[in-house]
Amino acid sequence: MKKTIKQYEELMDQCKTFRGLDEKVLTTPITKGDWSIREIIGHLYGWDQYNLQNMIPYMTHGADLPAFPNHDDQNVIVLNGLKGKNVFEIIDLFLENRRELIQMISSVNPEDRFTIGGKKRAFTAESFLKIFVKHDAHHEKQINQYLAKSQ
């Protein structure tokens, strides 16, 4: 689990470096019709928040956690909720939330197995977190490609 948590912390380190970038770079779509870094970080913040509220507190042996909400609907709700916040405020929210999530998921018994949405596949806290490590990696790659082109 330590390795997985370390991987999950990597995006936090990169987000801290965003404070040194021009706000225009962080608010310009990474490709035409796509999200900006601001929106990507907001999206990640939203999923961390969802997991903090609806998943991690219920990760006990034999539990069946709720199915994930529709991704598109979840993204709209989260990004609408962040309107009026600048990119640096969103980065701070993301970092605070991510630290809390790591602390909370670290306290889950590593032996506990649970399912999600009535499906058969059993998860542990670590296998659950690995889903979001992959999700982070996808967005981190997008961000890095954009930043490489914008410099």
C-alpha positions as CSV (number, residue, x, y, z in Angstrom):
1,M,0.0,0.0,0.0
2,K,2.9,2.4,0.7
3,K,4.0,2.2,-3.0
4,T,0.4,2.9,-4.2
5,I,0.0,5.9,-1.8
6,K,3.4,7.2,-3.0
7,Q,2.1,7.0,-6.6
8,Y,-1.1,8.8,-5.5
9,E,0.9,11.6,-4.0
10,E,2.9,12.3,-7.1
11,L,0.2,14.5,-8.7
12,M,0.2,16.6,-5.5
13,D,3.9,17.4,-6.0
14,Q,3.2,18.4,-9.6
15,C,0.3,20.6,-8.6
16,K,2.4,22.5,-6.2
17,T,4.7,23.5,-9.1
18,F,1.6,25.0,-10.9
19,R,1.7,27.9,-8.5
20,G,4.7,29.1,-10.3
21,L,3.0,29.1,-13.7
22,D,1.1,32.0,-15.3
23,E,-2.7,31.7,-14.7
24,K,-3.4,31.9,-18.4
25,V,-1.4,28.7,-19.0
26,L,-3.5,27.0,-16.3
27,T,-6.9,28.2,-17.6
28,T,-6.3,27.6,-21.4
29,P,-7.8,24.4,-22.7
30,I,-5.0,21.8,-23.2
31,T,-6.4,21.0,-26.6
32,K,-9.3,22.5,-28.6
33,G,-12.6,21.6,-27.0
34,D,-10.9,20.0,-24.0
35,W,-10.5,21.0,-20.3
36,S,-7.8,23.3,-19.0
37,I,-5.5,22.3,-16.2
38,R,-7.8,24.2,-13.8
39,E,-10.7,22.0,-14.9
40,I,-8.7,18.8,-14.7
41,I,-7.6,19.6,-11.2
42,G,-11.2,20.5,-10.3
43,H,-12.3,17.1,-11.8
44,L,-9.7,15.2,-9.7
45,Y,-10.8,17.2,-6.6
46,G,-14.4,16.2,-7.3
47,W,-13.6,12.5,-7.4
48,D,-11.5,12.7,-4.3
49,Q,-14.3,14.5,-2.6
50,Y,-16.8,11.8,-3.8
51,N,-14.6,9.0,-2.5
52,L,-14.0,10.8,0.8
53,Q,-17.7,11.2,1.4
54,N,-19.3,8.1,-0.2
55,M,-16.7,5.3,-0.4
56,I,-13.8,5.3,2.0
57,P,-15.9,5.6,5.2
58,Y,-17.7,2.4,4.3
59,M,-14.7,0.3,3.3
60,T,-15.3,-2.6,5.8
61,H,-15.1,-6.3,5.3
62,G,-18.1,-7.6,3.3
63,A,-19.5,-4.1,2.6
64,D,-21.1,-3.3,-0.8
65,L,-20.2,0.3,-1.6
66,P,-22.5,2.3,-3.8
67,A,-22.0,2.2,-7.6
68,F,-20.0,5.1,-9.0
69,P,-22.3,7.9,-10.3
70,N,-22.5,8.7,-14.0
71,H,-19.1,10.3,-14.7
72,D,-20.4,13.0,-17.0
73,D,-23.0,14.1,-14.5
74,Q,-20.5,14.0,-11.7
75,N,-18.1,16.2,-13.7
76,V,-20.7,18.8,-14.4
77,I,-21.8,19.0,-10.8
78,V,-18.2,19.4,-9.6
79,L,-17.1,21.9,-12.1
80,N,-20.2,24.0,-11.6
81,G,-19.5,24.0,-7.9
82,L,-16.1,25.4,-8.5
83,K,-17.3,28.4,-10.6
84,G,-16.0,31.6,-9.1
85,K,-12.8,30.0,-7.7
86,N,-9.5,30.8,-9.3
87,V,-7.1,28.0,-10.3
88,F,-4.9,28.6,-7.3
89,E,-7.9,28.2,-4.9
90,I,-8.8,24.9,-6.7
91,I,-5.2,23.7,-6.4
92,D,-5.3,24.3,-2.7
93,L,-8.7,22.5,-2.3
94,F,-7.3,19.6,-4.3
95,L,-4.2,19.3,-2.2
96,E,-6.1,19.6,1.1
97,N,-8.6,17.0,0.0
98,R,-6.0,14.6,-1.4
99,R,-4.1,14.7,1.9
100,E,-7.3,13.9,3.8
101,L,-8.1,11.1,1.4
102,I,-4.7,9.5,1.8
103,Q,-4.9,9.8,5.6
104,M,-8.4,8.2,5.6
105,I,-7.7,5.4,3.2
106,S,-4.5,4.6,5.0
107,S,-6.6,3.8,8.1
108,V,-8.7,1.1,6.3
109,N,-7.8,-2.4,7.3
110,P,-5.7,-3.8,4.4
111,E,-7.4,-7.2,4.8
112,D,-10.9,-5.9,4.4
113,R,-12.6,-6.9,1.1
114,F,-15.6,-5.1,-0.3
115,T,-17.6,-4.8,-3.5
116,I,-18.9,-1.8,-5.4
117,G,-22.4,-1.5,-6.8
118,G,-23.5,-5.0,-6.2
119,K,-20.8,-6.5,-8.5
120,K,-18.8,-9.6,-7.7
121,R,-15.3,-8.2,-7.9
122,A,-13.8,-7.8,-4.4
123,F,-11.6,-4.8,-3.7
124,T,-9.2,-3.8,-1.0
125,A,-8.4,-0.2,-0.2
126,E,-5.2,-0.6,-2.2
127,S,-6.9,-2.1,-5.3
128,F,-9.5,0.7,-5.1
129,L,-6.8,3.4,-4.9
130,K,-5.0,1.9,-7.9
131,I,-8.0,2.7,-10.0
132,F,-7.5,6.4,-9.2
133,V,-3.7,6.2,-9.6
134,K,-4.3,5.1,-13.2
135,H,-6.9,7.9,-13.5
136,D,-4.3,10.4,-12.3
137,A,-1.7,9.1,-14.7
138,H,-4.0,9.6,-17.6
139,H,-4.6,13.3,-16.7
140,E,-1.0,13.8,-15.7
141,K,0.1,12.7,-19.2
142,Q,-2.3,15.1,-20.8
143,I,-1.1,18.0,-18.6
144,N,2.6,17.2,-19.3
145,Q,2.1,17.1,-23.0
146,Y,0.3,20.4,-22.9
147,L,2.9,22.0,-20.8
148,A,5.7,20.7,-23.0
149,K,4.0,22.4,-26.0
150,S,3.2,25.7,-24.2
151,Q,6.8,26.4,-23.1
